[in-house]
């Protein structure tokens, strides 16, 4: 997911959480997701939540290539 041209509004964050909850309720599996394009502050905050939730299906990448490499490795598991 490329977030480089998005603005971090609370409404965007709320919609993201809503999508996750709807997917869970409908039994849609949690697939590995790599996110690229966060600012340093956004990445720090997101990484904190990933750590707290111990979410191994979410990766905050520095570049698109790094994100693709991580996803490729996850696909091989």
PyMOL Python script that loads the backbone (N, CA, C, O; Angstrom):
from pymol import cmd

cmd.read_pdbstr("""\
ATOM      1  N   UNK A   1       0.848  -1.148   0.000  1.00  0.00           N
ATOM      2  CA  UNK A   1       0.000   0.000   0.000  1.00  0.00           C
ATOM      3  C   UNK A   1       0.905   1.225   0.000  1.00  0.00           C
ATOM      4  O   UNK A   1       1.759   1.360   0.876  1.00  0.00           O
ATOM      5  N   UNK A   2       0.733   2.103  -0.951  1.00  0.00           N
ATOM      6  CA  UNK A   2       1.543   3.311  -1.041  1.00  0.00           C
ATOM      7  C   UNK A   2       0.761   4.477  -0.445  1.00  0.00           C
ATOM      8  O   UNK A   2      -0.260   4.903  -0.985  1.00  0.00           O
ATOM      9  N   UNK A   3       1.260   4.980   0.672  1.00  0.00           N
ATOM     10  CA  UNK A   3       0.589   6.071   1.387  1.00  0.00           C
ATOM     11  C   UNK A   3       1.279   7.415   1.170  1.00  0.00           C
ATOM     12  O   UNK A   3       0.993   8.378   1.881  1.00  0.00           O
ATOM     13  N   UNK A   4       2.182   7.489   0.197  1.00  0.00           N
ATOM     14  CA  UNK A   4       3.001   8.687   0.029  1.00  0.00           C
ATOM     15  C   UNK A   4       2.225   9.931  -0.384  1.00  0.00           C
ATOM     16  O   UNK A   4       2.710  11.042  -0.169  1.00  0.00           O
ATOM     17  N   UNK A   5       1.062   9.789  -0.955  1.00  0.00           N
ATOM     18  CA  UNK A   5       0.300  10.972  -1.374  1.00  0.00           C
ATOM     19  C   UNK A   5      -0.996  11.112  -0.591  1.00  0.00           C
ATOM     20  O   UNK A   5      -1.988  11.639  -1.095  1.00  0.00           O
ATOM     21  N   UNK A   6      -0.973  10.634   0.648  1.00  0.00           N
ATOM     22  CA  UNK A   6      -2.158  10.761   1.491  1.00  0.00           C
ATOM     23  C   UNK A   6      -1.863  11.694   2.655  1.00  0.00           C
ATOM     24  O   UNK A   6      -0.712  11.858   3.061  1.00  0.00           O
ATOM     25  N   UNK A   7      -2.897  12.290   3.177  1.00  0.00           N
ATOM     26  CA  UNK A   7      -2.781  13.164   4.329  1.00  0.00           C
ATOM     27  C   UNK A   7      -3.399  12.446   5.527  1.00  0.00           C
ATOM     28  O   UNK A   7      -4.513  11.931   5.428  1.00  0.00           O
ATOM     29  N   UNK A   8      -2.695  12.405   6.645  1.00  0.00           N
ATOM     30  CA  UNK A   8      -3.174  11.640   7.806  1.00  0.00           C
ATOM     31  C   UNK A   8      -4.280  12.339   8.597  1.00  0.00           C
ATOM     32  O   UNK A   8      -4.038  12.860   9.686  1.00  0.00           O
ATOM     33  N   UNK A   9      -5.471  12.348   8.056  1.00  0.00           N
ATOM     34  CA  UNK A   9      -6.612  12.914   8.762  1.00  0.00           C
ATOM     35  C   UNK A   9      -7.227  11.850   9.669  1.00  0.00           C
ATOM     36  O   UNK A   9      -7.166  10.662   9.354  1.00  0.00           O
ATOM     37  N   UNK A  10      -7.815  12.262  10.786  1.00  0.00           N
ATOM     38  CA  UNK A  10      -8.480  11.286  11.656  1.00  0.00           C
ATOM     39  C   UNK A  10      -9.553  10.477  10.921  1.00  0.00           C
ATOM     40  O   UNK A  10      -9.751   9.299  11.220  1.00  0.00           O
ATOM     41  N   UNK A  11     -10.238  11.094   9.974  1.00  0.00           N
ATOM     42  CA  UNK A  11     -11.283  10.379   9.242  1.00  0.00           C
ATOM     43  C   UNK A  11     -10.695   9.251   8.386  1.00  0.00           C
ATOM     44  O   UNK A  11     -11.326   8.209   8.211  1.00  0.00           O
ATOM     45  N   UNK A  12      -9.489   9.463   7.855  1.00  0.00           N
ATOM     46  CA  UNK A  12      -8.822   8.411   7.072  1.00  0.00           C
ATOM     47  C   UNK A  12      -8.454   7.251   7.980  1.00  0.00           C
ATOM     48  O   UNK A  12      -8.661   6.091   7.623  1.00  0.00           O
ATOM     49  N   UNK A  13      -7.906   7.558   9.157  1.00  0.00           N
ATOM     50  CA  UNK A  13      -7.556   6.520  10.122  1.00  0.00           C
ATOM     51  C   UNK A  13      -8.792   5.748  10.579  1.00  0.00           C
ATOM     52  O   UNK A  13      -8.758   4.522  10.692  1.00  0.00           O
ATOM     53  N   UNK A  14      -9.875   6.463  10.839  1.00  0.00           N
ATOM     54  CA  UNK A  14     -11.116   5.812  11.277  1.00  0.00           C
ATOM     55  C   UNK A  14     -11.650   4.883  10.200  1.00  0.00           C
ATOM     56  O   UNK A  14     -12.111   3.783  10.505  1.00  0.00           O
ATOM     57  N   UNK A  15     -11.594   5.311   8.946  1.00  0.00           N
ATOM     58  CA  UNK A  15     -12.075   4.474   7.845  1.00  0.00           C
ATOM     59  C   UNK A  15     -11.215   3.216   7.723  1.00  0.00           C
ATOM     60  O   UNK A  15     -11.740   2.134   7.459  1.00  0.00           O
ATOM     61  N   UNK A  16      -9.916   3.344   7.909  1.00  0.00           N
ATOM     62  CA  UNK A  16      -9.030   2.179   7.870  1.00  0.00           C
ATOM     63  C   UNK A  16      -9.386   1.169   8.946  1.00  0.00           C
ATOM     64  O   UNK A  16      -9.452  -0.031   8.679  1.00  0.00           O
ATOM     65  N   UNK A  17      -9.615   1.652  10.165  1.00  0.00           N
ATOM     66  CA  UNK A  17     -10.007   0.751  11.259  1.00  0.00           C
ATOM     67  C   UNK A  17     -11.354   0.089  10.954  1.00  0.00           C
ATOM     68  O   UNK A  17     -11.552  -1.095  11.229  1.00  0.00           O
ATOM     69  N   UNK A  18     -12.268   0.865  10.385  1.00  0.00           N
ATOM     70  CA  UNK A  18     -13.584   0.325  10.038  1.00  0.00           C
ATOM     71  C   UNK A  18     -13.453  -0.795   9.003  1.00  0.00           C
ATOM     72  O   UNK A  18     -14.116  -1.826   9.116  1.00  0.00           O
ATOM     73  N   UNK A  19     -12.614  -0.599   8.012  1.00  0.00           N
ATOM     74  CA  UNK A  19     -12.406  -1.631   6.990  1.00  0.00           C
ATOM     75  C   UNK A  19     -11.859  -2.915   7.594  1.00  0.00           C
ATOM     76  O   UNK A  19     -12.281  -4.009   7.218  1.00  0.00           O
ATOM     77  N   UNK A  20     -10.924  -2.788   8.525  1.00  0.00           N
ATOM     78  CA  UNK A  20     -10.353  -3.961   9.186  1.00  0.00           C
ATOM     79  C   UNK A  20     -11.430  -4.709   9.967  1.00  0.00           C
ATOM     80  O   UNK A  20     -11.505  -5.936   9.899  1.00  0.00           O
ATOM     81  N   UNK A  21     -12.257  -3.986  10.702  1.00  0.00           N
ATOM     82  CA  UNK A  21     -13.313  -4.620  11.499  1.00  0.00           C
ATOM     83  C   UNK A  21     -14.354  -5.308  10.615  1.00  0.00           C
ATOM     84  O   UNK A  21     -14.808  -6.406  10.934  1.00  0.00           O
ATOM     85  N   UNK A  22     -14.730  -4.676   9.521  1.00  0.00           N
ATOM     86  CA  UNK A  22     -15.701  -5.280   8.596  1.00  0.00           C
ATOM     87  C   UNK A  22     -15.117  -6.559   7.991  1.00  0.00           C
ATOM     88  O   UNK A  22     -15.812  -7.569   7.877  1.00  0.00           O
ATOM     89  N   UNK A  23     -13.849  -6.515   7.607  1.00  0.00           N
ATOM     90  CA  UNK A  23     -13.202  -7.700   7.036  1.00  0.00           C
ATOM     91  C   UNK A  23     -13.184  -8.839   8.051  1.00  0.00           C
ATOM     92  O   UNK A  23     -13.476  -9.983   7.701  1.00  0.00           O
ATOM     93  N   UNK A  24     -12.844  -8.537   9.308  1.00  0.00           N
ATOM     94  CA  UNK A  24     -12.827  -9.567  10.355  1.00  0.00           C
ATOM     95  C   UNK A  24     -14.212 -10.160  10.536  1.00  0.00           C
ATOM     96  O   UNK A  24     -14.365 -11.379  10.616  1.00  0.00           O
ATOM     97  N   UNK A  25     -15.223  -9.300  10.599  1.00  0.00           N
ATOM     98  CA  UNK A  25     -16.598  -9.756  10.815  1.00  0.00           C
ATOM     99  C   UNK A  25     -17.088 -10.661   9.687  1.00  0.00           C
ATOM    100  O   UNK A  25     -17.912 -11.547   9.909  1.00  0.00           O
ATOM    101  N   UNK A  26     -16.574 -10.433   8.468  1.00  0.00           N
ATOM    102  CA  UNK A  26     -16.989 -11.236   7.326  1.00  0.00           C
ATOM    103  C   UNK A  26     -16.066 -12.421   7.076  1.00  0.00           C
ATOM    104  O   UNK A  26     -16.233 -13.142   6.093  1.00  0.00           O
ATOM    105  N   UNK A  27     -15.092 -12.625   7.962  1.00  0.00           N
ATOM    106  CA  UNK A  27     -14.197 -13.766   7.843  1.00  0.00           C
ATOM    107  C   UNK A  27     -13.135 -13.634   6.763  1.00  0.00           C
ATOM    108  O   UNK A  27     -12.575 -14.636   6.319  1.00  0.00           O
ATOM    109  N   UNK A  28     -12.855 -12.419   6.342  1.00  0.00           N
ATOM    110  CA  UNK A  28     -11.821 -12.195   5.334  1.00  0.00           C
ATOM    111  C   UNK A  28     -10.463 -12.305   6.031  1.00  0.00           C
ATOM    112  O   UNK A  28     -10.223 -11.601   7.013  1.00  0.00           O
ATOM    113  N   UNK A  29      -9.574 -13.168   5.547  1.00  0.00           N
ATOM    114  CA  UNK A  29      -8.290 -13.349   6.232  1.00  0.00           C
ATOM    115  C   UNK A  29      -7.416 -12.103   6.213  1.00  0.00           C
ATOM    116  O   UNK A  29      -7.526 -11.252   5.331  1.00  0.00           O
ATOM    117  N   UNK A  30      -6.552 -12.024   7.206  1.00  0.00           N
ATOM    118  CA  UNK A  30      -5.617 -10.916   7.342  1.00  0.00           C
ATOM    119  C   UNK A  30      -4.366 -11.258   6.543  1.00  0.00           C
ATOM    120  O   UNK A  30      -3.498 -11.981   7.031  1.00  0.00           O
ATOM    121  N   UNK A  31      -4.268 -10.750   5.333  1.00  0.00           N
ATOM    122  CA  UNK A  31      -3.128 -11.033   4.470  1.00  0.00           C
ATOM    123  C   UNK A  31      -1.958 -10.121   4.786  1.00  0.00           C
ATOM    124  O   UNK A  31      -2.155  -9.013   5.284  1.00  0.00           O
ATOM    125  N   UNK A  32      -0.735 -10.575   4.501  1.00  0.00           N
ATOM    126  CA  UNK A  32       0.416  -9.698   4.704  1.00  0.00           C
ATOM    127  C   UNK A  32       0.280  -8.407   3.899  1.00  0.00           C
ATOM    128  O   UNK A  32      -0.088  -8.418   2.725  1.00  0.00           O
ATOM    129  N   UNK A  33       0.584  -7.309   4.559  1.00  0.00           N
ATOM    130  CA  UNK A  33       0.479  -5.996   3.943  1.00  0.00           C
ATOM    131  C   UNK A  33       1.748  -5.205   4.220  1.00  0.00           C
ATOM    132  O   UNK A  33       2.203  -5.126   5.361  1.00  0.00           O
ATOM    133  N   UNK A  34       2.308  -4.630   3.187  1.00  0.00           N
ATOM    134  CA  UNK A  34       3.463  -3.748   3.332  1.00  0.00           C
ATOM    135  C   UNK A  34       3.011  -2.339   2.994  1.00  0.00           C
ATOM    136  O   UNK A  34       2.346  -2.107   1.984  1.00  0.00           O
ATOM    137  N   UNK A  35       3.381  -1.412   3.849  1.00  0.00           N
ATOM    138  CA  UNK A  35       3.020  -0.012   3.646  1.00  0.00           C
ATOM    139  C   UNK A  35       4.291   0.786   3.397  1.00  0.00           C
ATOM    140  O   UNK A  35       5.288   0.623   4.101  1.00  0.00           O
ATOM    141  N   UNK A  36       4.246   1.643   2.398  1.00  0.00           N
ATOM    142  CA  UNK A  36       5.367   2.518   2.073  1.00  0.00           C
ATOM    143  C   UNK A  36       4.832   3.937   1.939  1.00  0.00           C
ATOM    144  O   UNK A  36       3.670   4.138   1.586  1.00  0.00           O
ATOM    145  N   UNK A  37       5.683   4.923   2.223  1.00  0.00           N
ATOM    146  CA  UNK A  37       5.299   6.308   2.000  1.00  0.00           C
ATOM    147  C   UNK A  37       4.926   7.086   3.241  1.00  0.00           C
ATOM    148  O   UNK A  37       4.534   8.248   3.136  1.00  0.00           O
ATOM    149  N   UNK A  38       5.034   6.480   4.421  1.00  0.00           N
ATOM    150  CA  UNK A  38       4.761   7.222   5.643  1.00  0.00           C
ATOM    151  C   UNK A  38       5.907   8.190   5.930  1.00  0.00           C
ATOM    152  O   UNK A  38       7.063   7.911   5.612  1.00  0.00           O
ATOM    153  N   UNK A  39       5.576   9.322   6.530  1.00  0.00           N
ATOM    154  CA  UNK A  39       6.619  10.224   7.022  1.00  0.00           C
ATOM    155  C   UNK A  39       7.284   9.548   8.219  1.00  0.00           C
ATOM    156  O   UNK A  39       6.796   8.531   8.713  1.00  0.00           O
ATOM    157  N   UNK A  40       8.388  10.110   8.676  1.00  0.00           N
ATOM    158  CA  UNK A  40       9.096   9.521   9.822  1.00  0.00           C
ATOM    159  C   UNK A  40       8.200   9.458  11.053  1.00  0.00           C
ATOM    160  O   UNK A  40       8.217   8.465  11.779  1.00  0.00           O
ATOM    161  N   UNK A  41       7.422  10.502  11.292  1.00  0.00           N
ATOM    162  CA  UNK A  41       6.532  10.537  12.454  1.00  0.00           C
ATOM    163  C   UNK A  41       5.417   9.503  12.296  1.00  0.00           C
ATOM    164  O   UNK A  41       5.118   8.761  13.232  1.00  0.00           O
ATOM    165  N   UNK A  42       4.807   9.456  11.119  1.00  0.00           N
ATOM    166  CA  UNK A  42       3.745   8.476  10.873  1.00  0.00           C
ATOM    167  C   UNK A  42       4.268   7.059  11.042  1.00  0.00           C
ATOM    168  O   UNK A  42       3.603   6.210  11.635  1.00  0.00           O
ATOM    169  N   UNK A  43       5.457   6.809  10.522  1.00  0.00           N
ATOM    170  CA  UNK A  43       6.047   5.474  10.600  1.00  0.00           C
ATOM    171  C   UNK A  43       6.323   5.083  12.049  1.00  0.00           C
ATOM    172  O   UNK A  43       6.094   3.938  12.437  1.00  0.00           O
ATOM    173  N   UNK A  44       6.808   6.020  12.843  1.00  0.00           N
ATOM    174  CA  UNK A  44       7.081   5.745  14.255  1.00  0.00           C
ATOM    175  C   UNK A  44       5.808   5.391  15.004  1.00  0.00           C
ATOM    176  O   UNK A  44       5.775   4.428  15.770  1.00  0.00           O
ATOM    177  N   UNK A  45       4.767   6.169  14.781  1.00  0.00           N
ATOM    178  CA  UNK A  45       3.484   5.916  15.453  1.00  0.00           C
ATOM    179  C   UNK A  45       2.893   4.583  14.998  1.00  0.00           C
ATOM    180  O   UNK A  45       2.428   3.794  15.821  1.00  0.00           O
ATOM    181  N   UNK A  46       2.912   4.334  13.696  1.00  0.00           N
ATOM    182  CA  UNK A  46       2.371   3.075  13.179  1.00  0.00           C
ATOM    183  C   UNK A  46       3.168   1.887  13.702  1.00  0.00           C
ATOM    184  O   UNK A  46       2.589   0.858  14.048  1.00  0.00           O
ATOM    185  N   UNK A  47       4.481   2.018  13.761  1.00  0.00           N
ATOM    186  CA  UNK A  47       5.318   0.923  14.259  1.00  0.00           C
ATOM    187  C   UNK A  47       5.003   0.612  15.719  1.00  0.00           C
ATOM    188  O   UNK A  47       5.050  -0.546  16.132  1.00  0.00           O
ATOM    189  N   UNK A  48       4.685   1.634  16.493  1.00  0.00           N
ATOM    190  CA  UNK A  48       4.308   1.429  17.887  1.00  0.00           C
ATOM    191  C   UNK A  48       3.056   0.559  17.974  1.00  0.00           C
ATOM    192  O   UNK A  48       3.000  -0.369  18.781  1.00  0.00           O
ATOM    193  N   UNK A  49       2.053   0.854  17.146  1.00  0.00           N
ATOM    194  CA  UNK A  49       0.827   0.065  17.157  1.00  0.00           C
ATOM    195  C   UNK A  49       1.062  -1.362  16.661  1.00  0.00           C
ATOM    196  O   UNK A  49       0.484  -2.309  17.194  1.00  0.00           O
ATOM    197  N   UNK A  50       1.902  -1.514  15.650  1.00  0.00           N
ATOM    198  CA  UNK A  50       2.232  -2.846  15.135  1.00  0.00           C
ATOM    199  C   UNK A  50       2.888  -3.667  16.235  1.00  0.00           C
ATOM    200  O   UNK A  50       2.565  -4.842  16.406  1.00  0.00           O
ATOM    201  N   UNK A  51       3.804  -3.061  16.980  1.00  0.00           N
ATOM    202  CA  UNK A  51       4.497  -3.760  18.066  1.00  0.00           C
ATOM    203  C   UNK A  51       3.545  -4.143  19.186  1.00  0.00           C
ATOM    204  O   UNK A  51       3.597  -5.261  19.699  1.00  0.00           O
ATOM    205  N   UNK A  52       2.682  -3.219  19.561  1.00  0.00           N
ATOM    206  CA  UNK A  52       1.726  -3.481  20.645  1.00  0.00           C
ATOM    207  C   UNK A  52       0.796  -4.625  20.263  1.00  0.00           C
ATOM    208  O   UNK A  52       0.508  -5.496  21.084  1.00  0.00           O
ATOM    209  N   UNK A  53       0.328  -4.626  19.026  1.00  0.00           N
ATOM    210  CA  UNK A  53      -0.605  -5.655  18.558  1.00  0.00           C
ATOM    211  C   UNK A  53       0.105  -6.944  18.166  1.00  0.00           C
ATOM    212  O   UNK A  53      -0.540  -7.961  17.910  1.00  0.00           O
ATOM    213  N   UNK A  54       1.424  -6.901  18.120  1.00  0.00           N
ATOM    214  CA  UNK A  54       2.231  -8.051  17.691  1.00  0.00           C
ATOM    215  C   UNK A  54       1.759  -8.570  16.331  1.00  0.00           C
ATOM    216  O   UNK A  54       1.643  -9.774  16.102  1.00  0.00           O
ATOM    217  N   UNK A  55       1.495  -7.623  15.453  1.00  0.00           N
ATOM    218  CA  UNK A  55       0.992  -7.938  14.114  1.00  0.00           C
ATOM    219  C   UNK A  55       2.164  -8.289  13.197  1.00  0.00           C
ATOM    220  O   UNK A  55       2.967  -7.430  12.835  1.00  0.00           O
ATOM    221  N   UNK A  56       2.244  -9.567  12.830  1.00  0.00           N
ATOM    222  CA  UNK A  56       3.327 -10.005  11.948  1.00  0.00           C
ATOM    223  C   UNK A  56       2.928  -9.933  10.478  1.00  0.00           C
ATOM    224  O   UNK A  56       3.730 -10.268   9.607  1.00  0.00           O
ATOM    225  N   UNK A  57       1.709  -9.505  10.189  1.00  0.00           N
ATOM    226  CA  UNK A  57       1.236  -9.398   8.812  1.00  0.00           C
ATOM    227  C   UNK A  57       1.313  -7.978   8.273  1.00  0.00           C
ATOM    228  O   UNK A  57       0.826  -7.706   7.176  1.00  0.00           O
ATOM    229  N   UNK A  58       1.913  -7.076   9.025  1.00  0.00           N
ATOM    230  CA  UNK A  58       2.024  -5.688   8.590  1.00  0.00           C
ATOM    231  C   UNK A  58       3.478  -5.256   8.679  1.00  0.00           C
ATOM    232  O   UNK A  58       4.131  -5.424   9.710  1.00  0.00           O
ATOM    233  N   UNK A  59       3.974  -4.695   7.582  1.00  0.00           N
ATOM    234  CA  UNK A  59       5.362  -4.263   7.511  1.00  0.00           C
ATOM    235  C   UNK A  59       5.410  -2.831   7.011  1.00  0.00           C
ATOM    236  O   UNK A  59       4.777  -2.496   6.010  1.00  0.00           O
ATOM    237  N   UNK A  60       6.157  -1.987   7.705  1.00  0.00           N
ATOM    238  CA  UNK A  60       6.319  -0.587   7.312  1.00  0.00           C
ATOM    239  C   UNK A  60       7.651  -0.451   6.602  1.00  0.00           C
ATOM    240  O   UNK A  60       8.707  -0.429   7.235  1.00  0.00           O
ATOM    241  N   UNK A  61       7.594  -0.362   5.294  1.00  0.00           N
ATOM    242  CA  UNK A  61       8.800  -0.355   4.463  1.00  0.00           C
ATOM    243  C   UNK A  61       9.269   1.066   4.188  1.00  0.00           C
ATOM    244  O   UNK A  61       8.493   2.021   4.237  1.00  0.00           O
ATOM    245  N   UNK A  62      10.557   1.178   3.899  1.00  0.00           N
ATOM    246  CA  UNK A  62      11.129   2.468   3.542  1.00  0.00           C
ATOM    247  C   UNK A  62      10.982   2.783   2.063  1.00  0.00           C
ATOM    248  O   UNK A  62      10.894   3.948   1.674  1.00  0.00           O
ATOM    249  N   UNK A  63      10.955   1.728   1.232  1.00  0.00           N
ATOM    250  CA  UNK A  63      10.842   1.895  -0.218  1.00  0.00           C
ATOM    251  C   UNK A  63       9.896   0.851  -0.784  1.00  0.00           C
ATOM    252  O   UNK A  63       9.566  -0.134  -0.124  1.00  0.00           O
ATOM    253  N   UNK A  64       9.466   1.081  -2.018  1.00  0.00           N
ATOM    254  CA  UNK A  64       8.611   0.094  -2.690  1.00  0.00           C
ATOM    255  C   UNK A  64       9.345  -1.225  -2.886  1.00  0.00           C
ATOM    256  O   UNK A  64       8.762  -2.298  -2.728  1.00  0.00           O
ATOM    257  N   UNK A  65      10.615  -1.142  -3.227  1.00  0.00           N
ATOM    258  CA  UNK A  65      11.401  -2.364  -3.434  1.00  0.00           C
ATOM    259  C   UNK A  65      11.500  -3.169  -2.151  1.00  0.00           C
ATOM    260  O   UNK A  65      11.372  -4.393  -2.170  1.00  0.00           O
ATOM    261  N   UNK A  66      11.727  -2.492  -1.045  1.00  0.00           N
ATOM    262  CA  UNK A  66      11.793  -3.160   0.255  1.00  0.00           C
ATOM    263  C   UNK A  66      10.454  -3.823   0.573  1.00  0.00           C
ATOM    264  O   UNK A  66      10.415  -4.949   1.070  1.00  0.00           O
ATOM    265  N   UNK A  67       9.366  -3.124   0.285  1.00  0.00           N
ATOM    266  CA  UNK A  67       8.025  -3.673   0.517  1.00  0.00           C
ATOM    267  C   UNK A  67       7.791  -4.918  -0.340  1.00  0.00           C
ATOM    268  O   UNK A  67       7.290  -5.930   0.149  1.00  0.00           O
ATOM    269  N   UNK A  68       8.157  -4.836  -1.617  1.00  0.00           N
ATOM    270  CA  UNK A  68       7.984  -5.985  -2.522  1.00  0.00           C
ATOM    271  C   UNK A  68       8.801  -7.180  -2.060  1.00  0.00           C
ATOM    272  O   UNK A  68       8.332  -8.317  -2.102  1.00  0.00           O
ATOM    273  N   UNK A  69      10.033  -6.916  -1.618  1.00  0.00           N
ATOM    274  CA  UNK A  69      10.906  -7.997  -1.159  1.00  0.00           C
ATOM    275  C   UNK A  69      10.300  -8.693   0.065  1.00  0.00           C
ATOM    276  O   UNK A  69      10.295  -9.921   0.142  1.00  0.00           O
ATOM    277  N   UNK A  70       9.790  -7.907   1.018  1.00  0.00           N
ATOM    278  CA  UNK A  70       9.172  -8.478   2.209  1.00  0.00           C
ATOM    279  C   UNK A  70       7.947  -9.310   1.841  1.00  0.00           C
ATOM    280  O   UNK A  70       7.767 -10.417   2.350  1.00  0.00           O
ATOM    281  N   UNK A  71       7.111  -8.780   0.963  1.00  0.00           N
ATOM    282  CA  UNK A  71       5.922  -9.527   0.537  1.00  0.00           C
ATOM    283  C   UNK A  71       6.297 -10.813  -0.180  1.00  0.00           C
ATOM    284  O   UNK A  71       5.658 -11.845   0.028  1.00  0.00           O
ATOM    285  N   UNK A  72       7.314 -10.768  -1.011  1.00  0.00           N
ATOM    286  CA  UNK A  72       7.764 -11.963  -1.717  1.00  0.00           C
ATOM    287  C   UNK A  72       8.230 -13.027  -0.723  1.00  0.00           C
ATOM    288  O   UNK A  72       7.907 -14.205  -0.876  1.00  0.00           O
ATOM    289  N   UNK A  73       8.982 -12.617   0.287  1.00  0.00           N
ATOM    290  CA  UNK A  73       9.445 -13.562   1.297  1.00  0.00           C
ATOM    291  C   UNK A  73       8.274 -14.147   2.090  1.00  0.00           C
ATOM    292  O   UNK A  73       8.286 -15.331   2.428  1.00  0.00           O
ATOM    293  N   UNK A  74       7.277 -13.334   2.385  1.00  0.00           N
ATOM    294  CA  UNK A  74       6.096 -13.820   3.119  1.00  0.00           C
ATOM    295  C   UNK A  74       5.315 -14.829   2.302  1.00  0.00           C
ATOM    296  O   UNK A  74       4.743 -15.772   2.848  1.00  0.00           O
ATOM    297  N   UNK A  75       5.293 -14.633   1.000  1.00  0.00           N
ATOM    298  CA  UNK A  75       4.576 -15.537   0.106  1.00  0.00           C
ATOM    299  C   UNK A  75       5.240 -16.909   0.066  1.00  0.00           C
ATOM    300  O   UNK A  75       4.571 -17.911  -0.185  1.00  0.00           O
ATOM    301  N   UNK A  76       6.521 -16.965   0.307  1.00  0.00           N
ATOM    302  CA  UNK A  76       7.258 -18.222   0.252  1.00  0.00           C
ATOM    303  C   UNK A  76       7.083 -19.060   1.509  1.00  0.00           C
ATOM    304  O   UNK A  76       7.417 -20.245   1.505  1.00  0.00           O
ATOM    305  N   UNK A  77       6.562 -18.466   2.594  1.00  0.00           N
ATOM    306  CA  UNK A  77       6.385 -19.201   3.864  1.00  0.00           C
ATOM    307  C   UNK A  77       5.187 -20.098   3.825  1.00  0.00           C
ATOM    308  O   UNK A  77       4.897 -20.783   4.806  1.00  0.00           O
TER     309      UNK A  77
END
""", "prot")
cmd.dss("prot")
cmd.show_as("cartoon", "prot")
cmd.util.cbc("prot")
cmd.orient("prot")
